[in-house]
């Protein structure tokens, strides 16, 4: 019964949360920092937002694409196919991280909500 004493409604988004500070932490995430992290290393922006599994999967997939292009595609052709595959995946993960940020900011995320 001690657990239920800590459940409150957030003052900013009116969702049932463990504490008000959890909601503030989510709202305090910076879109600029999220994008910068996603630009530097694919998947790190997702990890910053709290989507750890998704971020690790994206990071591993990016490394796998890079290694597959180096090992499986011959030299001159790899310079054409590599940027197309890697660049397309990189752009997709940037769009995805911005979409997830907007979803979190609007309160549609399920990361800190509790069912009544």
BAKE-115773 format. One record per atom (N, C-alpha, C): residue in one letter; residue number from 0; x, y, z. Coordinates in Angstrom, 1 decimal, decimal comma. Example, Ala and Ser with C-alpha at 12.3 -4.5 7.8 and 13.67 -1.06 7.14 Angstrom:
2
  residuo  num      px      py      pz
        A    0    13,2    -5,7     7,8
        A    0    12,3    -4,5     7,8
        A    0    13,2    -3,3     7,8
        S    1    12,8    -2,2     7,1
        S    1    13,7    -1,1     7,1
        S    1    12,9     0,0     7,9
end
This chain:
116
  residuo  num      px      py      pz
        X    0     0,8    -1,2     0,0
        X    0     0,0     0,0     0,0
        X    0     0,8     1,3     0,0
        X    1     2,1     1,2     0,4
        X    1     3,0     2,3     0,4
        X    1     3,2     2,9    -1,0
        X    2     3,1     2,0    -2,0
        X    2     3,4     2,4    -3,4
        X    2     2,3     3,4    -3,9
        X    3     1,1     3,2    -3,5
        X    3     0,0     4,1    -4,0
        X    3     0,1     5,5    -3,4
        X    4     0,8     5,7    -2,3
        X    4     1,0     7,1    -1,8
        X    4     1,7     8,0    -2,8
        X    5     2,6     7,4    -3,6
        X    5     3,4     8,2    -4,5
        X    5     2,8     8,5    -5,9
        X    6     1,6     7,8    -6,1
        X    6     1,0     8,1    -7,4
        X    6     0,2     9,4    -7,3
        X    7     0,4    10,3    -8,3
        X    7    -0,2    11,6    -8,4
        X    7    -0,6    11,9    -9,8
        X    8    -1,4    12,9    -9,9
        X    8    -1,7    13,4   -11,3
        X    8    -0,7    14,5   -11,6
        X    9    -0,2    14,5   -12,8
        X    9     0,8    15,6   -13,2
        X    9     0,1    16,9   -13,4
        X   10     0,7    18,0   -12,9
        X   10     0,1    19,3   -13,0
        X   10     0,1    19,8   -14,4
        X   11     1,0    19,3   -15,3
        X   11     1,1    19,8   -16,6
        X   11     0,3    19,1   -17,6
        X   12     0,2    17,7   -17,5
        X   12    -0,5    17,0   -18,5
        X   12    -1,7    16,2   -18,0
        X   13    -2,0    16,2   -16,7
        X   13    -3,1    15,6   -16,1
        X   13    -3,1    14,1   -16,2
        X   14    -2,0    13,5   -16,4
        X   14    -1,9    12,0   -16,4
        X   14    -1,5    11,5   -15,1
        X   15    -1,9    10,2   -14,8
        X   15    -1,5     9,6   -13,5
        X   15    -0,1     9,2   -13,6
        X   16     0,8     9,7   -12,8
        X   16     2,2     9,4   -12,8
        X   16     2,7     9,0   -11,4
        X   17     3,9     8,4   -11,4
        X   17     4,5     8,1   -10,2
        X   17     4,8     9,3    -9,3
        X   18     5,4    10,3   -10,0
        X   18     5,6    11,6    -9,3
        X   18     5,5    12,7   -10,4
        X   19     5,4    13,9   -10,0
        X   19     5,3    15,0   -10,9
        X   19     6,7    15,2   -11,6
        X   20     7,8    14,9   -11,0
        X   20     9,1    15,1   -11,5
        X   20     9,3    14,2   -12,7
        X   21     8,7    13,0   -12,8
        X   21     8,9    12,1   -14,0
        X   21     8,4    12,8   -15,2
        X   22     7,2    13,5   -15,1
        X   22     6,7    14,2   -16,3
        X   22     7,6    15,4   -16,7
        X   23     8,1    16,1   -15,7
        X   23     9,0    17,2   -16,0
        X   23    10,2    16,7   -16,7
        X   24    10,7    15,6   -16,3
        X   24    12,0    15,1   -17,0
        X   24    11,7    14,8   -18,4
        X   25    10,5    14,2   -18,7
        X   25    10,2    14,0   -20,1
        X   25    10,0    15,3   -20,9
        X   26     9,3    16,2   -20,3
        X   26     9,1    17,5   -21,0
        X   26    10,4    18,3   -21,2
        X   27    11,4    18,0   -20,3
        X   27    12,6    18,8   -20,4
        X   27    13,5    18,3   -21,5
        X   28    13,2    17,2   -22,1
        X   28    14,1    16,8   -23,2
        X   28    14,1    17,8   -24,3
        X   29    15,3    18,0   -24,9
        X   29    15,5    19,1   -25,9
        X   29    15,4    18,5   -27,3
        X   30    14,6    19,1   -28,2
        X   30    14,6    18,6   -29,6
        X   30    15,9    18,8   -30,3
        X   31    16,5    19,9   -30,0
        X   31    17,8    20,2   -30,7
        X   31    18,9    19,2   -30,3
        X   32    19,0    18,9   -29,0
        X   32    19,9    17,9   -28,5
        X   32    19,6    16,5   -29,1
        X   33    18,3    16,2   -29,1
        X   33    17,9    14,9   -29,7
        X   33    18,3    14,7   -31,1
        X   34    18,1    15,8   -31,9
        X   34    18,5    15,8   -33,3
        X   34    20,0    15,7   -33,5
        X   35    20,7    16,5   -32,7
        X   35    22,2    16,5   -32,8
        X   35    22,8    15,1   -32,5
        X   36    22,2    14,4   -31,4
        X   36    22,7    13,1   -31,1
        X   36    22,3    12,1   -32,2
        X   37    21,2    12,2   -32,8
        X   37    20,8    11,3   -33,9
        X   37    21,6    11,6   -35,1
        X   38    22,0    12,8   -35,3
        X   38    22,9    13,1   -36,5
        X   38    24,3    12,5   -36,3
        X   39    24,8    12,6   -35,1
        X   39    26,2    12,1   -34,8
        X   39    26,3    10,6   -34,9
        X   40    25,4     9,9   -34,2
        X   40    25,4     8,5   -34,1
        X   40    24,0     8,0   -34,2
        X   41    23,7     7,2   -35,2
        X   41    22,3     6,7   -35,4
        X   41    21,9     5,9   -34,2
        X   42    20,7     6,2   -33,6
        X   42    20,2     5,4   -32,5
        X   42    20,4     6,1   -31,2
        X   43    21,3     7,0   -31,0
        X   43    21,6     7,7   -29,8
        X   43    20,5     8,7   -29,4
        X   44    19,9     9,3   -30,4
        X   44    18,8    10,2   -30,1
        X   44    17,6     9,4   -29,5
        X   45    17,4     8,2   -30,0
        X   45    16,3     7,4   -29,4
        X   45    16,6     7,0   -28,0
        X   46    17,9     6,6   -27,7
        X   46    18,3     6,3   -26,4
        X   46    18,1     7,5   -25,5
        X   47    18,4     8,7   -25,9
        X   47    18,3     9,9   -25,1
        X   47    16,8    10,1   -24,7
        X   48    15,9     9,8   -25,7
        X   48    14,5    10,0   -25,4
        X   48    13,9     8,9   -24,5
        X   49    14,7     7,8   -24,2
        X   49    14,2     6,8   -23,4
        X   49    13,8     5,5   -24,1
        X   50    13,9     5,5   -25,4
        X   50    13,6     4,3   -26,2
        X   50    14,9     3,5   -26,4
        X   51    15,3     2,9   -25,3
        X   51    16,6     2,2   -25,3
        X   51    16,7     1,0   -26,3
        X   52    15,7     0,2   -26,3
        X   52    15,7    -1,0   -27,2
        X   52    15,7    -0,6   -28,6
        X   53    14,9     0,4   -28,9
        X   53    14,8     0,9   -30,3
        X   53    16,1     1,5   -30,7
        X   54    16,7     2,3   -29,8
        X   54    17,9     3,0   -30,2
        X   54    19,1     2,0   -30,4
        X   55    19,2     0,9   -29,6
        X   55    20,2    -0,1   -29,7
        X   55    20,0    -0,8   -31,0
        X   56    18,8    -1,2   -31,3
        X   56    18,5    -1,9   -32,6
        X   56    18,9    -1,0   -33,8
        X   57    18,6     0,3   -33,7
        X   57    18,9     1,2   -34,8
        X   57    20,5     1,3   -34,9
        X   58    21,1     1,4   -33,8
        X   58    22,6     1,5   -33,8
        X   58    23,2     0,2   -34,4
        X   59    22,7    -1,0   -34,0
        X   59    23,2    -2,2   -34,5
        X   59    22,9    -2,4   -36,0
        X   60    21,7    -2,0   -36,4
        X   60    21,4    -2,0   -37,8
        X   60    22,3    -1,1   -38,7
        X   61    22,6     0,0   -38,2
        X   61    23,5     1,0   -38,9
        X   61    24,8     0,4   -39,1
        X   62    25,4    -0,2   -38,0
        X   62    26,7    -0,9   -38,1
        X   62    26,6    -2,0   -39,1
        X   63    25,5    -2,8   -39,0
        X   63    25,4    -4,0   -39,9
        X   63    25,3    -3,5   -41,4
        X   64    24,6    -2,4   -41,7
        X   64    24,6    -1,9   -43,0
        X   64    26,0    -1,5   -43,5
        X   65    26,7    -0,8   -42,6
        X   65    28,0    -0,4   -43,0
        X   65    29,0    -1,6   -43,2
        X   66    28,9    -2,6   -42,4
        X   66    29,8    -3,8   -42,6
        X   66    29,4    -4,6   -43,8
        X   67    28,1    -4,7   -44,0
        X   67    27,6    -5,4   -45,2
        X   67    28,1    -4,7   -46,5
        X   68    28,0    -3,4   -46,6
        X   68    28,4    -2,7   -47,8
        X   68    29,9    -2,9   -47,9
        X   69    30,7    -2,8   -46,9
        X   69    32,2    -3,0   -47,0
        X   69    32,5    -4,4   -47,4
        X   70    31,9    -5,4   -46,8
        X   70    32,3    -6,8   -47,1
        X   70    31,7    -7,5   -48,3
        X   71    30,4    -7,1   -48,6
        X   71    29,7    -7,8   -49,6
        X   71    29,6    -7,1   -51,0
        X   72    29,8    -5,9   -51,0
        X   72    29,7    -5,2   -52,3
        X   72    31,0    -4,8   -52,8
        X   73    31,4    -5,1   -54,0
        X   73    32,7    -4,7   -54,6
        X   73    33,0    -3,2   -54,5
        X   74    34,3    -2,9   -54,5
        X   74    34,7    -1,6   -54,3
        X   74    34,0    -0,5   -55,1
        X   75    34,1    -0,4   -56,4
        X   75    33,5     0,8   -57,0
        X   75    32,0     0,9   -56,8
        X   76    31,3    -0,2   -56,8
        X   76    29,8    -0,2   -56,6
        X   76    29,5     0,1   -55,2
        X   77    30,3    -0,3   -54,2
        X   77    30,0     0,0   -52,8
        X   77    30,0     1,5   -52,5
        X   78    30,7     2,3   -53,3
        X   78    30,7     3,7   -53,1
        X   78    29,4     4,4   -53,5
        X   79    28,7     3,7   -54,3
        X   79    27,4     4,2   -54,8
        X   79    26,3     3,6   -53,9
        X   80    26,3     2,3   -53,7
        X   80    25,2     1,7   -52,9
        X   80    25,3     2,0   -51,4
        X   81    26,5     2,1   -50,9
        X   81    26,7     2,4   -49,5
        X   81    26,0     3,7   -49,0
        X   82    26,3     4,8   -49,7
        X   82    25,6     6,1   -49,3
        X   82    24,1     6,0   -49,5
        X   83    23,6     5,3   -50,5
        X   83    22,2     5,2   -50,7
        X   83    21,5     4,5   -49,6
        X   84    22,0     3,3   -49,3
        X   84    21,5     2,5   -48,2
        X   84    21,7     3,1   -46,8
        X   85    22,9     3,5   -46,5
        X   85    23,2     4,1   -45,2
        X   85    22,5     5,5   -45,1
        X   86    22,5     6,3   -46,1
        X   86    21,9     7,6   -46,1
        X   86    20,4     7,5   -45,9
        X   87    19,8     6,6   -46,6
        X   87    18,3     6,4   -46,5
        X   87    18,0     6,0   -45,1
        X   88    18,7     5,0   -44,5
        X   88    18,5     4,6   -43,1
        X   88    18,7     5,7   -42,1
        X   89    19,7     6,5   -42,4
        X   89    20,1     7,6   -41,5
        X   89    18,9     8,7   -41,5
        X   90    18,4     9,0   -42,7
        X   90    17,3    10,0   -42,8
        X   90    16,1     9,4   -42,1
        X   91    15,8     8,1   -42,3
        X   91    14,6     7,5   -41,7
        X   91    14,7     7,6   -40,2
        X   92    15,9     7,3   -39,6
        X   92    16,0     7,4   -38,1
        X   92    15,9     8,8   -37,6
        X   93    16,3     9,8   -38,4
        X   93    16,2    11,2   -38,0
        X   93    14,7    11,6   -38,0
        X   94    14,0    11,2   -39,0
        X   94    12,5    11,4   -39,0
        X   94    11,8    10,7   -37,9
        X   95    12,2     9,5   -37,6
        X   95    11,6     8,7   -36,5
        X   95    11,9     9,4   -35,2
        X   96    13,1     9,9   -34,9
        X   96    13,4    10,4   -33,6
        X   96    12,6    11,7   -33,4
        X   97    12,4    12,5   -34,5
        X   97    11,6    13,7   -34,3
        X   97    10,1    13,4   -34,1
        X   98     9,7    12,4   -34,8
        X   98     8,3    11,9   -34,6
        X   98     8,1    11,4   -33,2
        X   99     9,0    10,7   -32,6
        X   99     8,9    10,2   -31,3
        X   99     8,9    11,3   -30,3
        X  100     9,8    12,3   -30,5
        X  100     9,9    13,5   -29,6
        X  100     8,5    14,2   -29,6
        X  101     7,9    14,4   -30,8
        X  101     6,7    15,1   -30,8
        X  101     5,6    14,3   -30,1
        X  102     5,6    13,0   -30,3
        X  102     4,7    12,1   -29,6
        X  102     4,8    12,2   -28,1
        X  103     6,0    12,2   -27,6
        X  103     6,3    12,3   -26,2
        X  103     5,8    13,7   -25,7
        X  104     6,1    14,7   -26,4
        X  104     5,7    16,1   -26,0
        X  104     4,2    16,3   -25,9
        X  105     3,5    15,6   -26,8
        X  105     2,0    15,8   -26,9
        X  105     1,4    14,9   -25,8
        X  106     2,1    14,0   -25,2
        X  106     1,6    13,1   -24,1
        X  106     1,0    11,8   -24,6
        X  107     1,3    11,4   -25,8
        X  107     0,8    10,2   -26,3
        X  107     1,7     9,0   -26,0
        X  108     2,8     9,2   -25,3
        X  108     3,7     8,1   -24,9
        X  108     3,2     7,3   -23,8
        X  109     3,6     6,1   -23,6
        X  109     3,1     5,2   -22,5
        X  109     4,3     5,0   -21,6
        X  110     5,4     5,7   -21,6
        X  110     6,5     5,4   -20,8
        X  110     6,4     5,6   -19,3
        X  111     5,6     6,6   -18,9
        X  111     5,5     6,9   -17,5
        X  111     4,0     6,8   -17,0
        X  112     3,1     6,4   -17,8
        X  112     1,7     6,4   -17,4
        X  112     1,4     5,1   -16,7
        X  113     0,5     5,1   -15,8
        X  113     0,0     3,9   -15,0
        X  113    -1,4     3,7   -15,3
        X  114    -1,8     2,5   -15,4
        X  114    -3,3     2,2   -15,6
        X  114    -4,0     2,3   -14,3
        X  115    -5,2     2,8   -14,3
        X  115    -6,0     2,9   -13,1
        X  115    -6,6     1,6   -12,7
end
